[in-house]
Amino acid sequence: MMRVVELSKCSPKERKELLKRSEIRIESVLRDVAKIVDDVRRRGDRALLEYTKKFDKVTIFQKRLRVSEDEIEQAVRACDEETIKALENLARAIRKFHLKQLPREWFAEISKGVTLGQVLRPLDRVGVYVPGGQARYPSTLLMGTVPAKVAGVKEVIVCTPPMRDGSVNSVILAAAKIAKVDAVFRVGGAQAIAAMAYGTESIPKVDKIVGPGNIYVSAAKRLVSSVVDVDFEAGPTELLIVADESASPAFLAADIIAQAEHDVEAACVLVTTSRDLARETQKWIMKLLVEIPRKNIVMESLNKRGLIVLVKNLQEAIDFANDYAPEHLELVVKNSKKYLKKVRNAGAIFLGSFSPVAVGDLASGPNHILPTGGKARFRSGLSVLDFLKILSVQELTRKGLKRLAPIVNAIAKVEDLEAHSLSVKVRLQRED
């Protein structure tokens, strides 16, 4: 089911091909999405209602764009106790992890008379996009909203598509309540992104938009990125496992299936030093598939994007993983922490046999909104830092200014910025 290649036998061109995964062809929809974005910018709520009817097949009125507090309370009551407890536990874990990420404010006298420091200021308002409609992703809502709250963002809003009856899924609203979201709006797609970027009569303009979505959502985020900050364009999910002969093929197969069930475009890659492990993993995939309701999606995904790469040693495996820069990286090898030091590029890393990606997605706390398509080469997953501004602060005494004046004068002269020198000179000439 999964294609098998030997890395040592691949030409540079063939190796480059192995790094490819499903690419979101945003350019193909940009023109159509630009029309939607501009229309929402110009006509506000009226455009939102029309696009909701056109794309979601739902007729709603302006006053119902915002989900009422009563509807949210009813949604919480409609959820079973086990679901509520699980969501509360996940929210608690996310909060604990992201609290550890908070940088500190500091001040220090760097040199005599020169005190420098940094202070933290949260964004004023953040918008979180949560895919919805017939899908339910309460974990994604928590991953987007809880870190923003930890950072101290004053107002956090959520946009999510309505279901066919015009309501918002109960479990989504329950998660919003648990996360203490300030407002939920029943609007999705490119129109929701435009609404949060520009503001409408009902939906306030935000400073940043985060959260995954389909190709139209990604295209809209690209189009509005000049007026509002966005996280990143997320594509289909990815998993790369580096494994040696000590790994359990049953565990590997289960993780591959778990990732492949997301999407027929999901990319699942096993990189191993053991041909026997590769063979046994394939067998276990077939055994476990019978237990999976979404087995047709899994099979199509693995036939299309599944890949097993045979390598000579673990260093070669790590080198390939760094080139691939996967969204999720599992290191299922002896002494995994030793090889962790060699990993440079990955959205999230899972060590050992008992750290499946599913736990990271749904329970343990680190963020599961992660870069795909190789973007882990240059950016991290969503974190508390995405919602903070780090401001530098400087305070100089007269003596401190006098010490730095020659440096200012020399560089200002080179850059033809004489007024810069003057701003220092005038202070040092005065006695008061």
N, C-alpha and C positions, 0 to 999 in steps of 0.2 A: 504493500500500500504506500509506504514512504520510499521515495527514491533513495538509493544508496550510492555514494561516491567515495572514492579514495582521494584525499586531498593531495597527496604527493604526486598523483598522476594527472592532476589538473594543470592546464596551462594558466598563465596569468589572466588571460581573458576568461577562461572557464571559472577560475576562482572568483573573479569579479562578478560573474553571473550568479554565483551561489549567494552573494550578499544581497541580491535583489529580493524584494518582497512586494506584495500588492501595493501599488502606489495610488494615492488618491488623485485622480485627474481633475483637480479643481478648475484648471483652465477651461475645461469643457462646459462648466456651468456658470462661470463668472459673469458672463453677459446677462443671463437670465436673473441671477441672484442680485446683480447690481441694480436692476430695475425694481426688484422688491425692496431692497435697502433704501433706495432713493424715494420710493413711493411712501414707505413708512416714515422716512425723515420729513416728507412734505405734508402727509395727511394724517399722521399719527394713528389714534385709535381706530378711526374709520377704516384705514388700510388693514390694520390688524384683524378686524372683524371679517373683512372680505377674504383675506388670505386664509383665515381659520376655516371659513366655510368652503373655500376652494380646495385646500390641501388636506384638511383634517375631516372634512365632511360634517362639520359641526357648526350649528348656528347658535351664537351666543350674543348677548347684549352687552353694551359698554359697561354697565354697572356690575356685570358678572365677570369681567376680566380678572379682577382681584378675587381670590378665594376668600370667603368670609371666615371669621373666627369660628362661627357656629359650624360651618362645614368641616373645618379642621378638627374641632372637638368631636364631631360625629365620626370622623374618620378614625380617630384614636380609639373610640369606643368600639368601632367595627372590627378592629384588629384583635387577634387572639393574644393572650398574655405572653405566650412563648415568643411571638414575633416582637412584641414591644420590649421584652427583656433583652432579646438578642440585639435589637437596634440600640438600646440604651448601653449595653455592654460595648458595642462597637464604637459608639460615640465617646464613651469614657476612655477607651483605648486610644482613639485618634487624638483626643484632647491631651492625654498624658504624653504621648509621643511628641506631639507638636509643641507642647510646653518646653520640652527639652531642647527644641530647635531655636528658641528665642535667643537672639544675640543680646549682649548686655550693653548698657550705656556706660561710658567711661570718660574720664578726664585725667590728663597727665601733663606735667610740665616736661615737655620734650627736650627743651634746652632752657637755660636761665632766662626767665622773663617771657617764655613762649609756652602757653598752655593750650593744648589741643584736646579734642574729644569728639564723641559722637552721641547723638540722641536719636531715639526711635519715635517715629510718628506713623500710626496706621493710616491706611486709606480711609476716606470718609464713607464711600458707598461701593459695594461690590455686588455684581450680578453673577449668579451661578446658573448655568444651563444644565438641566437634567433631562435626558431623553425620556420620552413618555409614550402617550398613546396606549397601545396594547402592551408595551414593555414596562417593566418595573425595575428601577435601579435605585432603591433607597440608600444603598451603600455609597453610590456616587454622590448623592445629595449630601450625605454626611461628610464625605471626603472633601467636598468643595466648600461647605459652609462652616464646619467646626474649626478648621485652621484659621479661617478669616475671623471668627469670633475670638479665638485664642490670641490673635494678633491685635485685637482691640478695634476692629473695624466697627464704625458706628452703626451702619445699616447694611444688612445682608438680605438681598432679595433673590428669589428663585423664579425662573421661567421654565415651564414644562408643558408639553402638548396635552390637550384634553383627550379623554376617551370618547368613543362614538356617542355616548349619551350626554356629553358636555361636562362630565365630572372629572375630577383628578383622582387618580388611583389612591385608595385609602392608605396604603402603606407608604406612599410618597409623602402624603400629608402628615402621617404620624412621625416620619423621620424629620420633617420640617419642624414639627412641634418640639421634638426632642432636642434638635439643634438650636432652638430659639431663633429661628428665621423670622425676620421682621415682616416679610410679605411674600406671598406666593401668587403668581399670575398664570392663568391657564392659556398660555400661548407658546407655540413652539416654532421650530424651523428658523430659516433665515430672518423671518419677520420678528422673531423674539430677540435675536441678536441686534437687529437694527433698532428695536424699541429701547433696549438697554443702553445702546451706544448714544442715541440722540435724545431719548426721552419722548414720551407722548403725554396725552392728558392724564392717563392712568398710571403709566409706568415711568418711574423716575430715571433720569440719566445717571449712569454709574461711572466710576473711575476705572474699573477693571472688570472684564468678563472672563470667567473660567468655566471649565466643564467640557466633556466630549460631546460629539454629535455626528450626524451624517455629513456627506459631502457638501450639502447646501449650508449647513451650519458652519462647517470649516471655511467655506468660501466667504460667507458673510463676515466671519471673524477677520479674515484677511482684509476684506474691503473696509472695515471700520477701524482697523488698527492704527490709522493715522489720527483718530479722534479719541480713542479709548485704548487702554492697555489690554492685551489679551494674553492668555497663557501660551498655547501652542496648538498647531493643527494635528489632531490625533487621528491616526489611521487604524486599520484592523489590528487586533491584538497579536502579540508575538511572544514566543517562548523559545529560549535556547538553553539546552541542558548540556553541561559538560560532565561526563561520567566516565569512571574507570570500572575495572572488573569487580570492584567491591559493591557496586550499586545493585539495587533490586530491580530487575526488569519489570516486575509488576507495578512497582511504585512509579517508575518512569512512564510506563504505558498509561497509568491512571492520570498523571499530570499532563501528558500530551493530549489525551482525550478531553480533559477538563478545559484546556485552552482552545482546542479545535471546535468545541461545541458552541463557542461564541459566534462564529462567523465562517462562512465558506472561504473567506479570504484570509483567515487567520494563518499565521506562519509559525509552524512548529518544527524545531530543528534539534536533533540529537547529535552531539559531537562526542565521539568515544574512541578510546584506544582498543576496545575489545569487539572483535567481529562477532563473537558468541553472544555478547550482551546485546548487540544490535539485532541479531536474529531472534533472540528470546523476547526482546521488547516488542518486535513486530507480532510475534505469536500472542503475547499478552494483550496487545491492542485488540486483536480479533476476539479473544476470550471475553474481555471486559465490555466490548461494544454491545453485546446482547442485553446488557443491563441499562443501556442509555436510551432514553426516549428520543434524543436528538441525534441518533446515530447516522442518519442520512447526511446531516450537516457535517458531522465529524468525518465521515468517509469522503465526502466531496472535498473538504478542506485538506485532508491528508493526501488525497490523490493529486490535488492541485498544488499545494504548497508544502507538504510534508517532506522532510529531508533528513537523511542520516549521513553524517560526514565521518569517515574513518580516518584517524590520525595516528601518527607513529608514537607520539608521546603527549603528555599533558601540557607541556609548554607550547606545542603546536596548536593544541586545542584552545588554550587561553589566547594565543595570538589571533586565531580565527574569531573567537568570541569578541575580542576588542575591535576587530575590523567590522564585525556585524553590528555591534552596539545595540543589543536587543532591549526591548522594553522590560522583559523579565529574564533574569539569568539564574539558573540553578547550578550550583557547584556540588555535585554528588560524587565526591572523591575522598580518598583517605587524606586526612590532615587538610581539610578544606580551607582552614584559616591561613595556612601557608600560601595557598594559591589565591586567596582573596587579595593579598598584597599586590598581586600581578594584574588584577582587574582594573582597567581604566575607564571603560565605557559600558554602562548598563543603567537602565532606569531604576531597577530594584534588584537586589541580590538575595538569594535564598541558599543557605548553607546546610549541607547534610541531607540525610534521608528522610527526616521528619519535619521538613520545612516546605510544604507544598505551596505553590502560588495561591491556591484557593484560600489559604489562611490569611495571606497578605491582603488579598482582595476583600475579605469579608469579616475579619476578626481581630488581627493582631495590632493594627494601629497606624503603621506607615502608610503614606498616601498611595492609592492605586491609580491616580490620574497621572500617567507617565508618558514620556516622549516615545514615539514610534518612528519607524522608517529610517533608523540610523541617527535620529536627532539626539540620542543619548551621548553622542560624541561631543556635544557642546552645550547641553542643558540638562538640568536635573528634573525630577518629577515635581509636582506641585508641593509646596511647603509653606510654612508660616512666613518665610521671607518674601513670598509673592505678594503678601498683603501689607508689607511694611516699607516705609521709606527710612533710609539711614542718613541722617543729616550730620554733616561735619560742623564742628563749633571751634572757633579760634578766639583767644584772648591774649593780647600782648601788652606788656608794660612798656614804658618809654625805653628802658634799657634793652628790652627784648627787641623792640623795633629797630633800635640803633644797631644792634648786632646783625640784623638781617638786611639792613639798608644797602650795604655794598652788593649783595646778591641781587636784590631787586634792581638796583641801578645798572648793573652789568647786563642782566638779561633783557631789561627794558630797552637798553641801548641797541642791542642786537636785533630786537623785534620792532624797533622804531615806535616805541610806545612811551614817549617822553612824559606824558601826563601821569603814567604809573610812578615814575621817579618823583614827580612833583608831589603826588599824594603822600609820599613818605617824607620828602624834604620839608614840606610846609609844617608838618607835625614836629620835626626835630628842630626847626628854627624857632619855634615858640617856646616860651619858658613856662607857660601855664599848663 
